[in-house]
């Protein structure tokens, strides 16, 4: 995984099993050691205390026990910084925290735009997201909140394989980074229904505009194959 420059969390599920196996192996190796028996009164409490204190200091780096503002102050004071796992610019939080922000606002805005459509339009509208995170939030929170939204579509990664679910590209609620002038070249009617604005989110997620699009222009025909985007 290091050679492939994989992300560090890819192997995370195997660590607990390795720790447990390693603990058993070391215990069996030194169970009958007289040196260990003599030193345990001092060495074990010292080592355990050191492990506990170190774990508590580093806990905010792996678990969301602090609020965002407190996390920034804490890590700045201790000079703790998470590794950058992506090539994108980061904000005040590392990506594994920043990616938790912005989804509620996105889904609420998409749901409001969807609910303002007529019942006939609701049966054929496409809900398009520029990446799998945005599409996944719509699908996950939409189901959890009982919003009865149609499945979100996206050209990124596996979402592209799942296709358009038969929706109509002439009527789209789109969560995309395109500017108004750019998207107006593809659709006859373009209405901004909202913007994603979460200060702790990744910078590229803060630049998404949520549009209601009607009437795909003949000069820009819709082809699902053109939407394919893998990385």
PyMOL CGO cylinders between C-alpha atoms (Angstrom):
from pymol import cmd
from pymol.cgo import CYLINDER

trace = [
    CYLINDER, 0.00, 0.00, 0.00, 2.89, 2.40, 0.69, 0.3, 1, 1, 1, 1, 1, 1,
    CYLINDER, 2.89, 2.40, 0.69, 4.36, 1.63, -2.71, 0.3, 1, 1, 1, 1, 1, 1,
    CYLINDER, 4.36, 1.63, -2.71, 1.01, 2.29, -4.37, 0.3, 1, 1, 1, 1, 1, 1,
    CYLINDER, 1.01, 2.29, -4.37, 0.68, 5.58, -2.42, 0.3, 1, 1, 1, 1, 1, 1,
    CYLINDER, 0.68, 5.58, -2.42, -2.65, 4.35, -1.08, 0.3, 1, 1, 1, 1, 1, 1,
    CYLINDER, -2.65, 4.35, -1.08, -4.59, 6.30, 1.54, 0.3, 1, 1, 1, 1, 1, 1,
    CYLINDER, -4.59, 6.30, 1.54, -3.77, 5.30, 5.10, 0.3, 1, 1, 1, 1, 1, 1,
    CYLINDER, -3.77, 5.30, 5.10, -7.31, 4.30, 6.02, 0.3, 1, 1, 1, 1, 1, 1,
    CYLINDER, -7.31, 4.30, 6.02, -7.53, 1.59, 3.34, 0.3, 1, 1, 1, 1, 1, 1,
    CYLINDER, -7.53, 1.59, 3.34, -5.97, -0.94, 5.75, 0.3, 1, 1, 1, 1, 1, 1,
    CYLINDER, -5.97, -0.94, 5.75, -7.57, 0.44, 8.92, 0.3, 1, 1, 1, 1, 1, 1,
    CYLINDER, -7.57, 0.44, 8.92, -10.05, -2.48, 9.41, 0.3, 1, 1, 1, 1, 1, 1,
    CYLINDER, -10.05, -2.48, 9.41, -7.19, -4.98, 9.74, 0.3, 1, 1, 1, 1, 1, 1,
    CYLINDER, -7.19, -4.98, 9.74, -5.32, -3.10, 12.49, 0.3, 1, 1, 1, 1, 1, 1,
    CYLINDER, -5.32, -3.10, 12.49, -7.42, -4.30, 15.50, 0.3, 1, 1, 1, 1, 1, 1,
    CYLINDER, -7.42, -4.30, 15.50, -6.93, -7.94, 14.49, 0.3, 1, 1, 1, 1, 1, 1,
    CYLINDER, -6.93, -7.94, 14.49, -3.18, -7.41, 14.08, 0.3, 1, 1, 1, 1, 1, 1,
    CYLINDER, -3.18, -7.41, 14.08, -2.92, -5.67, 17.45, 0.3, 1, 1, 1, 1, 1, 1,
    CYLINDER, -2.92, -5.67, 17.45, -4.77, -8.51, 19.16, 0.3, 1, 1, 1, 1, 1, 1,
    CYLINDER, -4.77, -8.51, 19.16, -2.65, -11.16, 17.45, 0.3, 1, 1, 1, 1, 1, 1,
    CYLINDER, -2.65, -11.16, 17.45, 0.54, -9.28, 18.31, 0.3, 1, 1, 1, 1, 1, 1,
    CYLINDER, 0.54, -9.28, 18.31, -0.51, -8.97, 21.95, 0.3, 1, 1, 1, 1, 1, 1,
    CYLINDER, -0.51, -8.97, 21.95, -1.06, -12.72, 22.22, 0.3, 1, 1, 1, 1, 1, 1,
    CYLINDER, -1.06, -12.72, 22.22, 2.26, -13.46, 20.50, 0.3, 1, 1, 1, 1, 1, 1,
    CYLINDER, 2.26, -13.46, 20.50, 4.24, -11.21, 22.84, 0.3, 1, 1, 1, 1, 1, 1,
    CYLINDER, 4.24, -11.21, 22.84, 2.43, -12.53, 25.89, 0.3, 1, 1, 1, 1, 1, 1,
    CYLINDER, 2.43, -12.53, 25.89, 3.25, -16.14, 25.00, 0.3, 1, 1, 1, 1, 1, 1,
    CYLINDER, 3.25, -16.14, 25.00, 6.86, -15.25, 24.30, 0.3, 1, 1, 1, 1, 1, 1,
    CYLINDER, 6.86, -15.25, 24.30, 7.51, -13.49, 27.60, 0.3, 1, 1, 1, 1, 1, 1,
    CYLINDER, 7.51, -13.49, 27.60, 4.99, -15.15, 29.95, 0.3, 1, 1, 1, 1, 1, 1,
    CYLINDER, 4.99, -15.15, 29.95, 7.70, -17.14, 31.72, 0.3, 1, 1, 1, 1, 1, 1,
    CYLINDER, 7.70, -17.14, 31.72, 10.41, -14.48, 31.62, 0.3, 1, 1, 1, 1, 1, 1,
    CYLINDER, 10.41, -14.48, 31.62, 11.88, -13.73, 35.06, 0.3, 1, 1, 1, 1, 1, 1,
    CYLINDER, 11.88, -13.73, 35.06, 13.09, -10.32, 33.82, 0.3, 1, 1, 1, 1, 1, 1,
    CYLINDER, 13.09, -10.32, 33.82, 9.53, -9.36, 32.90, 0.3, 1, 1, 1, 1, 1, 1,
    CYLINDER, 9.53, -9.36, 32.90, 8.21, -10.65, 36.22, 0.3, 1, 1, 1, 1, 1, 1,
    CYLINDER, 8.21, -10.65, 36.22, 10.70, -8.53, 38.18, 0.3, 1, 1, 1, 1, 1, 1,
    CYLINDER, 10.70, -8.53, 38.18, 10.12, -5.38, 36.12, 0.3, 1, 1, 1, 1, 1, 1,
    CYLINDER, 10.12, -5.38, 36.12, 6.35, -5.49, 35.84, 0.3, 1, 1, 1, 1, 1, 1,
    CYLINDER, 6.35, -5.49, 35.84, 5.70, -3.56, 39.07, 0.3, 1, 1, 1, 1, 1, 1,
    CYLINDER, 5.70, -3.56, 39.07, 7.41, -0.49, 37.60, 0.3, 1, 1, 1, 1, 1, 1,
    CYLINDER, 7.41, -0.49, 37.60, 7.56, -1.01, 33.84, 0.3, 1, 1, 1, 1, 1, 1,
    CYLINDER, 7.56, -1.01, 33.84, 3.96, -1.92, 33.17, 0.3, 1, 1, 1, 1, 1, 1,
    CYLINDER, 3.96, -1.92, 33.17, 2.34, 1.05, 35.01, 0.3, 1, 1, 1, 1, 1, 1,
    CYLINDER, 2.34, 1.05, 35.01, 4.83, 3.44, 33.42, 0.3, 1, 1, 1, 1, 1, 1,
    CYLINDER, 4.83, 3.44, 33.42, 4.30, 2.07, 29.92, 0.3, 1, 1, 1, 1, 1, 1,
    CYLINDER, 4.30, 2.07, 29.92, 0.53, 1.91, 30.31, 0.3, 1, 1, 1, 1, 1, 1,
    CYLINDER, 0.53, 1.91, 30.31, 0.43, 5.49, 31.60, 0.3, 1, 1, 1, 1, 1, 1,
    CYLINDER, 0.43, 5.49, 31.60, 2.59, 6.66, 28.71, 0.3, 1, 1, 1, 1, 1, 1,
    CYLINDER, 2.59, 6.66, 28.71, 0.33, 4.91, 26.19, 0.3, 1, 1, 1, 1, 1, 1,
    CYLINDER, 0.33, 4.91, 26.19, -2.80, 6.34, 27.81, 0.3, 1, 1, 1, 1, 1, 1,
    CYLINDER, -2.80, 6.34, 27.81, -1.50, 9.93, 27.90, 0.3, 1, 1, 1, 1, 1, 1,
    CYLINDER, -1.50, 9.93, 27.90, -0.23, 9.74, 24.31, 0.3, 1, 1, 1, 1, 1, 1,
    CYLINDER, -0.23, 9.74, 24.31, -3.52, 8.28, 23.13, 0.3, 1, 1, 1, 1, 1, 1,
    CYLINDER, -3.52, 8.28, 23.13, -5.52, 11.03, 24.82, 0.3, 1, 1, 1, 1, 1, 1,
    CYLINDER, -5.52, 11.03, 24.82, -3.31, 13.72, 23.25, 0.3, 1, 1, 1, 1, 1, 1,
    CYLINDER, -3.31, 13.72, 23.25, -3.72, 12.23, 19.76, 0.3, 1, 1, 1, 1, 1, 1,
    CYLINDER, -3.72, 12.23, 19.76, -7.39, 11.25, 20.14, 0.3, 1, 1, 1, 1, 1, 1,
    CYLINDER, -7.39, 11.25, 20.14, -8.74, 14.42, 18.43, 0.3, 1, 1, 1, 1, 1, 1,
    CYLINDER, -8.74, 14.42, 18.43, -6.70, 13.52, 15.33, 0.3, 1, 1, 1, 1, 1, 1,
    CYLINDER, -6.70, 13.52, 15.33, -8.70, 10.35, 14.76, 0.3, 1, 1, 1, 1, 1, 1,
    CYLINDER, -8.70, 10.35, 14.76, -12.05, 10.84, 16.46, 0.3, 1, 1, 1, 1, 1, 1,
    CYLINDER, -12.05, 10.84, 16.46, -14.38, 13.90, 16.38, 0.3, 1, 1, 1, 1, 1, 1,
    CYLINDER, -14.38, 13.90, 16.38, -14.33, 14.61, 20.12, 0.3, 1, 1, 1, 1, 1, 1,
    CYLINDER, -14.33, 14.61, 20.12, -13.80, 18.37, 19.67, 0.3, 1, 1, 1, 1, 1, 1,
    CYLINDER, -13.80, 18.37, 19.67, -15.92, 20.98, 17.93, 0.3, 1, 1, 1, 1, 1, 1,
    CYLINDER, -15.92, 20.98, 17.93, -14.30, 22.35, 14.74, 0.3, 1, 1, 1, 1, 1, 1,
    CYLINDER, -14.30, 22.35, 14.74, -13.18, 25.67, 16.21, 0.3, 1, 1, 1, 1, 1, 1,
    CYLINDER, -13.18, 25.67, 16.21, -11.75, 23.92, 19.30, 0.3, 1, 1, 1, 1, 1, 1,
    CYLINDER, -11.75, 23.92, 19.30, -10.02, 21.36, 17.06, 0.3, 1, 1, 1, 1, 1, 1,
    CYLINDER, -10.02, 21.36, 17.06, -8.26, 24.10, 15.09, 0.3, 1, 1, 1, 1, 1, 1,
    CYLINDER, -8.26, 24.10, 15.09, -7.06, 25.81, 18.29, 0.3, 1, 1, 1, 1, 1, 1,
    CYLINDER, -7.06, 25.81, 18.29, -5.96, 22.52, 19.82, 0.3, 1, 1, 1, 1, 1, 1,
    CYLINDER, -5.96, 22.52, 19.82, -3.98, 21.24, 16.85, 0.3, 1, 1, 1, 1, 1, 1,
    CYLINDER, -3.98, 21.24, 16.85, -2.42, 24.64, 16.22, 0.3, 1, 1, 1, 1, 1, 1,
    CYLINDER, -2.42, 24.64, 16.22, -1.25, 24.92, 19.84, 0.3, 1, 1, 1, 1, 1, 1,
    CYLINDER, -1.25, 24.92, 19.84, 0.28, 21.42, 19.78, 0.3, 1, 1, 1, 1, 1, 1,
    CYLINDER, 0.28, 21.42, 19.78, 1.56, 21.67, 16.20, 0.3, 1, 1, 1, 1, 1, 1,
    CYLINDER, 1.56, 21.67, 16.20, -0.49, 18.62, 15.20, 0.3, 1, 1, 1, 1, 1, 1,
    CYLINDER, -0.49, 18.62, 15.20, -1.52, 18.49, 11.59, 0.3, 1, 1, 1, 1, 1, 1,
    CYLINDER, -1.52, 18.49, 11.59, -3.23, 15.70, 9.72, 0.3, 1, 1, 1, 1, 1, 1,
    CYLINDER, -3.23, 15.70, 9.72, -1.60, 14.32, 6.59, 0.3, 1, 1, 1, 1, 1, 1,
    CYLINDER, -1.60, 14.32, 6.59, -3.05, 15.52, 3.31, 0.3, 1, 1, 1, 1, 1, 1,
    CYLINDER, -3.05, 15.52, 3.31, -4.69, 12.51, 1.67, 0.3, 1, 1, 1, 1, 1, 1,
    CYLINDER, -4.69, 12.51, 1.67, -5.76, 14.31, -1.49, 0.3, 1, 1, 1, 1, 1, 1,
    CYLINDER, -5.76, 14.31, -1.49, -4.12, 16.69, -3.94, 0.3, 1, 1, 1, 1, 1, 1,
    CYLINDER, -4.12, 16.69, -3.94, -6.87, 19.27, -3.41, 0.3, 1, 1, 1, 1, 1, 1,
    CYLINDER, -6.87, 19.27, -3.41, -6.40, 22.38, -1.31, 0.3, 1, 1, 1, 1, 1, 1,
    CYLINDER, -6.40, 22.38, -1.31, -7.57, 21.95, 2.27, 0.3, 1, 1, 1, 1, 1, 1,
    CYLINDER, -7.57, 21.95, 2.27, -9.28, 24.36, 4.64, 0.3, 1, 1, 1, 1, 1, 1,
    CYLINDER, -9.28, 24.36, 4.64, -9.00, 24.72, 8.43, 0.3, 1, 1, 1, 1, 1, 1,
    CYLINDER, -9.00, 24.72, 8.43, -9.83, 21.02, 8.88, 0.3, 1, 1, 1, 1, 1, 1,
    CYLINDER, -9.83, 21.02, 8.88, -8.15, 18.01, 7.26, 0.3, 1, 1, 1, 1, 1, 1,
    CYLINDER, -8.15, 18.01, 7.26, -10.21, 16.21, 4.66, 0.3, 1, 1, 1, 1, 1, 1,
    CYLINDER, -10.21, 16.21, 4.66, -11.34, 13.33, 6.86, 0.3, 1, 1, 1, 1, 1, 1,
    CYLINDER, -11.34, 13.33, 6.86, -13.15, 15.91, 9.03, 0.3, 1, 1, 1, 1, 1, 1,
    CYLINDER, -13.15, 15.91, 9.03, -13.97, 18.50, 6.38, 0.3, 1, 1, 1, 1, 1, 1,
    CYLINDER, -13.97, 18.50, 6.38, -15.86, 15.93, 4.31, 0.3, 1, 1, 1, 1, 1, 1,
    CYLINDER, -15.86, 15.93, 4.31, -18.45, 15.69, 7.08, 0.3, 1, 1, 1, 1, 1, 1,
    CYLINDER, -18.45, 15.69, 7.08, -19.70, 19.24, 6.50, 0.3, 1, 1, 1, 1, 1, 1,
    CYLINDER, -19.70, 19.24, 6.50, -22.11, 20.74, 3.99, 0.3, 1, 1, 1, 1, 1, 1,
    CYLINDER, -22.11, 20.74, 3.99, -24.31, 17.72, 3.28, 0.3, 1, 1, 1, 1, 1, 1,
    CYLINDER, -24.31, 17.72, 3.28, -27.35, 18.73, 5.32, 0.3, 1, 1, 1, 1, 1, 1,
    CYLINDER, -27.35, 18.73, 5.32, -27.49, 22.13, 3.64, 0.3, 1, 1, 1, 1, 1, 1,
    CYLINDER, -27.49, 22.13, 3.64, -27.10, 20.52, 0.23, 0.3, 1, 1, 1, 1, 1, 1,
    CYLINDER, -27.10, 20.52, 0.23, -29.86, 17.96, 0.75, 0.3, 1, 1, 1, 1, 1, 1,
    CYLINDER, -29.86, 17.96, 0.75, -32.23, 20.50, 2.31, 0.3, 1, 1, 1, 1, 1, 1,
    CYLINDER, -32.23, 20.50, 2.31, -31.79, 22.80, -0.71, 0.3, 1, 1, 1, 1, 1, 1,
    CYLINDER, -31.79, 22.80, -0.71, -32.24, 19.98, -3.22, 0.3, 1, 1, 1, 1, 1, 1,
    CYLINDER, -32.24, 19.98, -3.22, -35.31, 18.70, -1.39, 0.3, 1, 1, 1, 1, 1, 1,
    CYLINDER, -35.31, 18.70, -1.39, -36.90, 22.18, -1.33, 0.3, 1, 1, 1, 1, 1, 1,
    CYLINDER, -36.90, 22.18, -1.33, -36.36, 22.58, -5.08, 0.3, 1, 1, 1, 1, 1, 1,
    CYLINDER, -36.36, 22.58, -5.08, -37.79, 19.11, -5.69, 0.3, 1, 1, 1, 1, 1, 1,
    CYLINDER, -37.79, 19.11, -5.69, -40.87, 19.72, -3.55, 0.3, 1, 1, 1, 1, 1, 1,
    CYLINDER, -40.87, 19.72, -3.55, -41.65, 22.93, -5.48, 0.3, 1, 1, 1, 1, 1, 1,
    CYLINDER, -41.65, 22.93, -5.48, -41.95, 20.96, -8.74, 0.3, 1, 1, 1, 1, 1, 1,
    CYLINDER, -41.95, 20.96, -8.74, -45.32, 19.72, -9.95, 0.3, 1, 1, 1, 1, 1, 1,
    CYLINDER, -45.32, 19.72, -9.95, -46.13, 16.03, -9.32, 0.3, 1, 1, 1, 1, 1, 1,
    CYLINDER, -46.13, 16.03, -9.32, -45.59, 15.32, -13.04, 0.3, 1, 1, 1, 1, 1, 1,
    CYLINDER, -45.59, 15.32, -13.04, -42.18, 17.00, -12.98, 0.3, 1, 1, 1, 1, 1, 1,
    CYLINDER, -42.18, 17.00, -12.98, -41.18, 15.10, -9.85, 0.3, 1, 1, 1, 1, 1, 1,
    CYLINDER, -41.18, 15.10, -9.85, -41.62, 11.79, -11.68, 0.3, 1, 1, 1, 1, 1, 1,
    CYLINDER, -41.62, 11.79, -11.68, -39.09, 12.71, -14.36, 0.3, 1, 1, 1, 1, 1, 1,
    CYLINDER, -39.09, 12.71, -14.36, -36.58, 15.14, -12.82, 0.3, 1, 1, 1, 1, 1, 1,
    CYLINDER, -36.58, 15.14, -12.82, -32.89, 14.28, -12.67, 0.3, 1, 1, 1, 1, 1, 1,
    CYLINDER, -32.89, 14.28, -12.67, -30.97, 15.09, -9.50, 0.3, 1, 1, 1, 1, 1, 1,
    CYLINDER, -30.97, 15.09, -9.50, -27.40, 15.39, -10.71, 0.3, 1, 1, 1, 1, 1, 1,
    CYLINDER, -27.40, 15.39, -10.71, -24.33, 15.76, -8.49, 0.3, 1, 1, 1, 1, 1, 1,
    CYLINDER, -24.33, 15.76, -8.49, -20.79, 16.42, -9.65, 0.3, 1, 1, 1, 1, 1, 1,
    CYLINDER, -20.79, 16.42, -9.65, -19.25, 13.79, -7.39, 0.3, 1, 1, 1, 1, 1, 1,
    CYLINDER, -19.25, 13.79, -7.39, -20.14, 10.67, -5.44, 0.3, 1, 1, 1, 1, 1, 1,
    CYLINDER, -20.14, 10.67, -5.44, -20.00, 12.45, -2.06, 0.3, 1, 1, 1, 1, 1, 1,
    CYLINDER, -20.00, 12.45, -2.06, -22.73, 14.90, -3.04, 0.3, 1, 1, 1, 1, 1, 1,
    CYLINDER, -22.73, 14.90, -3.04, -24.80, 12.17, -4.70, 0.3, 1, 1, 1, 1, 1, 1,
    CYLINDER, -24.80, 12.17, -4.70, -24.33, 9.85, -1.74, 0.3, 1, 1, 1, 1, 1, 1,
    CYLINDER, -24.33, 9.85, -1.74, -25.49, 12.52, 0.71, 0.3, 1, 1, 1, 1, 1, 1,
    CYLINDER, -25.49, 12.52, 0.71, -28.68, 13.04, -1.32, 0.3, 1, 1, 1, 1, 1, 1,
    CYLINDER, -28.68, 13.04, -1.32, -29.40, 9.31, -1.43, 0.3, 1, 1, 1, 1, 1, 1,
    CYLINDER, -29.40, 9.31, -1.43, -28.48, 8.61, 2.20, 0.3, 1, 1, 1, 1, 1, 1,
    CYLINDER, -28.48, 8.61, 2.20, -30.04, 11.62, 3.93, 0.3, 1, 1, 1, 1, 1, 1,
    CYLINDER, -30.04, 11.62, 3.93, -32.98, 11.64, 1.53, 0.3, 1, 1, 1, 1, 1, 1,
    CYLINDER, -32.98, 11.64, 1.53, -33.90, 8.13, 2.67, 0.3, 1, 1, 1, 1, 1, 1,
    CYLINDER, -33.90, 8.13, 2.67, -33.15, 8.80, 6.33, 0.3, 1, 1, 1, 1, 1, 1,
    CYLINDER, -33.15, 8.80, 6.33, -35.30, 11.93, 6.37, 0.3, 1, 1, 1, 1, 1, 1,
    CYLINDER, -35.30, 11.93, 6.37, -38.12, 10.32, 4.38, 0.3, 1, 1, 1, 1, 1, 1,
    CYLINDER, -38.12, 10.32, 4.38, -37.93, 12.91, 1.58, 0.3, 1, 1, 1, 1, 1, 1,
    CYLINDER, -37.93, 12.91, 1.58, -38.87, 10.45, -1.20, 0.3, 1, 1, 1, 1, 1, 1,
    CYLINDER, -38.87, 10.45, -1.20, -36.33, 11.92, -3.60, 0.3, 1, 1, 1, 1, 1, 1,
    CYLINDER, -36.33, 11.92, -3.60, -35.50, 10.06, -6.81, 0.3, 1, 1, 1, 1, 1, 1,
    CYLINDER, -35.50, 10.06, -6.81, -32.05, 8.41, -6.88, 0.3, 1, 1, 1, 1, 1, 1,
    CYLINDER, -32.05, 8.41, -6.88, -29.26, 10.91, -7.40, 0.3, 1, 1, 1, 1, 1, 1,
    CYLINDER, -29.26, 10.91, -7.40, -27.10, 10.48, -10.48, 0.3, 1, 1, 1, 1, 1, 1,
    CYLINDER, -27.10, 10.48, -10.48, -23.46, 11.34, -10.99, 0.3, 1, 1, 1, 1, 1, 1,
    CYLINDER, -23.46, 11.34, -10.99, -20.81, 10.65, -13.58, 0.3, 1, 1, 1, 1, 1, 1,
    CYLINDER, -20.81, 10.65, -13.58, -18.13, 9.97, -10.98, 0.3, 1, 1, 1, 1, 1, 1,
    CYLINDER, -18.13, 9.97, -10.98, -16.83, 6.48, -10.21, 0.3, 1, 1, 1, 1, 1, 1,
    CYLINDER, -16.83, 6.48, -10.21, -19.48, 3.79, -9.63, 0.3, 1, 1, 1, 1, 1, 1,
    CYLINDER, -19.48, 3.79, -9.63, -22.34, 6.28, -9.84, 0.3, 1, 1, 1, 1, 1, 1,
    CYLINDER, -22.34, 6.28, -9.84, -21.70, 6.46, -13.57, 0.3, 1, 1, 1, 1, 1, 1,
    CYLINDER, -21.70, 6.46, -13.57, -22.21, 2.69, -13.82, 0.3, 1, 1, 1, 1, 1, 1,
    CYLINDER, -22.21, 2.69, -13.82, -25.65, 3.01, -12.24, 0.3, 1, 1, 1, 1, 1, 1,
    CYLINDER, -25.65, 3.01, -12.24, -26.83, 5.28, -15.05, 0.3, 1, 1, 1, 1, 1, 1,
    CYLINDER, -26.83, 5.28, -15.05, -29.61, 7.86, -15.10, 0.3, 1, 1, 1, 1, 1, 1,
    CYLINDER, -29.61, 7.86, -15.10, -32.45, 5.70, -13.73, 0.3, 1, 1, 1, 1, 1, 1,
    CYLINDER, -32.45, 5.70, -13.73, -34.54, 6.86, -16.68, 0.3, 1, 1, 1, 1, 1, 1,
    CYLINDER, -34.54, 6.86, -16.68, -34.79, 10.51, -15.62, 0.3, 1, 1, 1, 1, 1, 1,
    CYLINDER, -34.79, 10.51, -15.62, -35.29, 13.36, -18.11, 0.3, 1, 1, 1, 1, 1, 1,
    CYLINDER, -35.29, 13.36, -18.11, -32.16, 15.46, -18.82, 0.3, 1, 1, 1, 1, 1, 1,
    CYLINDER, -32.16, 15.46, -18.82, -34.43, 18.33, -19.88, 0.3, 1, 1, 1, 1, 1, 1,
    CYLINDER, -34.43, 18.33, -19.88, -35.33, 18.89, -16.22, 0.3, 1, 1, 1, 1, 1, 1,
    CYLINDER, -35.33, 18.89, -16.22, -32.46, 18.75, -13.73, 0.3, 1, 1, 1, 1, 1, 1,
    CYLINDER, -32.46, 18.75, -13.73, -31.65, 19.79, -10.19, 0.3, 1, 1, 1, 1, 1, 1,
    CYLINDER, -31.65, 19.79, -10.19, -27.87, 20.01, -10.42, 0.3, 1, 1, 1, 1, 1, 1,
    CYLINDER, -27.87, 20.01, -10.42, -25.21, 20.36, -7.73, 0.3, 1, 1, 1, 1, 1, 1,
    CYLINDER, -25.21, 20.36, -7.73, -22.25, 21.44, -9.84, 0.3, 1, 1, 1, 1, 1, 1,
    CYLINDER, -22.25, 21.44, -9.84, -19.27, 23.86, -9.88, 0.3, 1, 1, 1, 1, 1, 1,
    CYLINDER, -19.27, 23.86, -9.88, -20.23, 25.35, -13.29, 0.3, 1, 1, 1, 1, 1, 1,
    CYLINDER, -20.23, 25.35, -13.29, -20.75, 29.09, -13.49, 0.3, 1, 1, 1, 1, 1, 1,
    CYLINDER, -20.75, 29.09, -13.49, -24.05, 30.60, -14.56, 0.3, 1, 1, 1, 1, 1, 1,
    CYLINDER, -24.05, 30.60, -14.56, -22.66, 31.50, -17.97, 0.3, 1, 1, 1, 1, 1, 1,
    CYLINDER, -22.66, 31.50, -17.97, -21.23, 28.02, -18.50, 0.3, 1, 1, 1, 1, 1, 1,
    CYLINDER, -21.23, 28.02, -18.50, -24.40, 26.14, -17.65, 0.3, 1, 1, 1, 1, 1, 1,
    CYLINDER, -24.40, 26.14, -17.65, -26.53, 28.62, -19.63, 0.3, 1, 1, 1, 1, 1, 1,
    CYLINDER, -26.53, 28.62, -19.63, -24.80, 27.36, -22.77, 0.3, 1, 1, 1, 1, 1, 1,
    CYLINDER, -24.80, 27.36, -22.77, -26.39, 23.96, -22.15, 0.3, 1, 1, 1, 1, 1, 1,
    CYLINDER, -26.39, 23.96, -22.15, -29.85, 24.86, -20.81, 0.3, 1, 1, 1, 1, 1, 1,
    CYLINDER, -29.85, 24.86, -20.81, -32.44, 27.37, -21.91, 0.3, 1, 1, 1, 1, 1, 1,
    CYLINDER, -32.44, 27.37, -21.91, -33.70, 28.07, -18.38, 0.3, 1, 1, 1, 1, 1, 1,
    CYLINDER, -33.70, 28.07, -18.38, -31.24, 28.30, -15.50, 0.3, 1, 1, 1, 1, 1, 1,
    CYLINDER, -31.24, 28.30, -15.50, -32.32, 29.19, -11.96, 0.3, 1, 1, 1, 1, 1, 1,
    CYLINDER, -32.32, 29.19, -11.96, -30.02, 29.29, -8.95, 0.3, 1, 1, 1, 1, 1, 1,
    CYLINDER, -30.02, 29.29, -8.95, -31.88, 27.66, -6.06, 0.3, 1, 1, 1, 1, 1, 1,
    CYLINDER, -31.88, 27.66, -6.06, -29.02, 27.66, -3.58, 0.3, 1, 1, 1, 1, 1, 1,
    CYLINDER, -29.02, 27.66, -3.58, -25.31, 27.45, -2.88, 0.3, 1, 1, 1, 1, 1, 1,
    CYLINDER, -25.31, 27.45, -2.88, -23.33, 25.16, -0.64, 0.3, 1, 1, 1, 1, 1, 1,
    CYLINDER, -23.33, 25.16, -0.64, -21.79, 27.31, 2.08, 0.3, 1, 1, 1, 1, 1, 1,
    CYLINDER, -21.79, 27.31, 2.08, -20.08, 25.34, 4.85, 0.3, 1, 1, 1, 1, 1, 1,
    CYLINDER, -20.08, 25.34, 4.85, -16.93, 27.13, 6.09, 0.3, 1, 1, 1, 1, 1, 1,
    CYLINDER, -16.93, 27.13, 6.09, -15.40, 23.93, 7.48, 0.3, 1, 1, 1, 1, 1, 1,
    CYLINDER, -15.40, 23.93, 7.48, -15.95, 21.88, 4.32, 0.3, 1, 1, 1, 1, 1, 1,
    CYLINDER, -15.95, 21.88, 4.32, -13.24, 21.22, 1.74, 0.3, 1, 1, 1, 1, 1, 1,
    CYLINDER, -13.24, 21.22, 1.74, -12.69, 24.37, -0.36, 0.3, 1, 1, 1, 1, 1, 1,
    CYLINDER, -12.69, 24.37, -0.36, -13.85, 22.73, -3.59, 0.3, 1, 1, 1, 1, 1, 1,
    CYLINDER, -13.85, 22.73, -3.59, -17.13, 21.70, -1.93, 0.3, 1, 1, 1, 1, 1, 1,
    CYLINDER, -17.13, 21.70, -1.93, -17.84, 25.30, -0.89, 0.3, 1, 1, 1, 1, 1, 1,
    CYLINDER, -17.84, 25.30, -0.89, -17.94, 26.36, -4.54, 0.3, 1, 1, 1, 1, 1, 1,
    CYLINDER, -17.94, 26.36, -4.54, -20.94, 24.25, -5.57, 0.3, 1, 1, 1, 1, 1, 1,
    CYLINDER, -20.94, 24.25, -5.57, -24.03, 25.98, -6.90, 0.3, 1, 1, 1, 1, 1, 1,
    CYLINDER, -24.03, 25.98, -6.90, -27.41, 24.22, -6.89, 0.3, 1, 1, 1, 1, 1, 1,
    CYLINDER, -27.41, 24.22, -6.89, -29.37, 24.92, -10.07, 0.3, 1, 1, 1, 1, 1, 1,
    CYLINDER, -29.37, 24.92, -10.07, -32.79, 24.12, -11.44, 0.3, 1, 1, 1, 1, 1, 1,
    CYLINDER, -32.79, 24.12, -11.44, -32.27, 23.53, -15.16, 0.3, 1, 1, 1, 1, 1, 1,
    CYLINDER, -32.27, 23.53, -15.16, -34.94, 23.28, -17.85, 0.3, 1, 1, 1, 1, 1, 1,
    CYLINDER, -34.94, 23.28, -17.85, -34.75, 22.65, -21.57, 0.3, 1, 1, 1, 1, 1, 1,
    CYLINDER, -34.75, 22.65, -21.57, -31.49, 21.11, -22.74, 0.3, 1, 1, 1, 1, 1, 1,
    CYLINDER, -31.49, 21.11, -22.74, -30.24, 23.03, -25.78, 0.3, 1, 1, 1, 1, 1, 1,
    CYLINDER, -30.24, 23.03, -25.78, -30.04, 21.18, -29.08, 0.3, 1, 1, 1, 1, 1, 1,
    CYLINDER, -30.04, 21.18, -29.08, -26.51, 22.54, -29.48, 0.3, 1, 1, 1, 1, 1, 1,
    CYLINDER, -26.51, 22.54, -29.48, -25.44, 20.64, -26.34, 0.3, 1, 1, 1, 1, 1, 1,
    CYLINDER, -25.44, 20.64, -26.34, -27.08, 17.20, -26.54, 0.3, 1, 1, 1, 1, 1, 1,
    CYLINDER, -27.08, 17.20, -26.54, -26.97, 15.08, -23.40, 0.3, 1, 1, 1, 1, 1, 1,
    CYLINDER, -26.97, 15.08, -23.40, -24.84, 11.93, -23.57, 0.3, 1, 1, 1, 1, 1, 1,
    CYLINDER, -24.84, 11.93, -23.57, -24.32, 9.87, -20.45, 0.3, 1, 1, 1, 1, 1, 1,
    CYLINDER, -24.32, 9.87, -20.45, -21.01, 8.60, -21.80, 0.3, 1, 1, 1, 1, 1, 1,
    CYLINDER, -21.01, 8.60, -21.80, -19.70, 12.18, -21.71, 0.3, 1, 1, 1, 1, 1, 1,
    CYLINDER, -19.70, 12.18, -21.71, -20.39, 12.39, -17.95, 0.3, 1, 1, 1, 1, 1, 1,
    CYLINDER, -20.39, 12.39, -17.95, -18.06, 9.53, -17.05, 0.3, 1, 1, 1, 1, 1, 1,
    CYLINDER, -18.06, 9.53, -17.05, -15.44, 10.72, -14.57, 0.3, 1, 1, 1, 1, 1, 1,
    CYLINDER, -15.44, 10.72, -14.57, -13.19, 8.31, -12.69, 0.3, 1, 1, 1, 1, 1, 1,
    CYLINDER, -13.19, 8.31, -12.69, -10.33, 9.03, -10.30, 0.3, 1, 1, 1, 1, 1, 1,
]
cmd.load_cgo(trace, "trace")
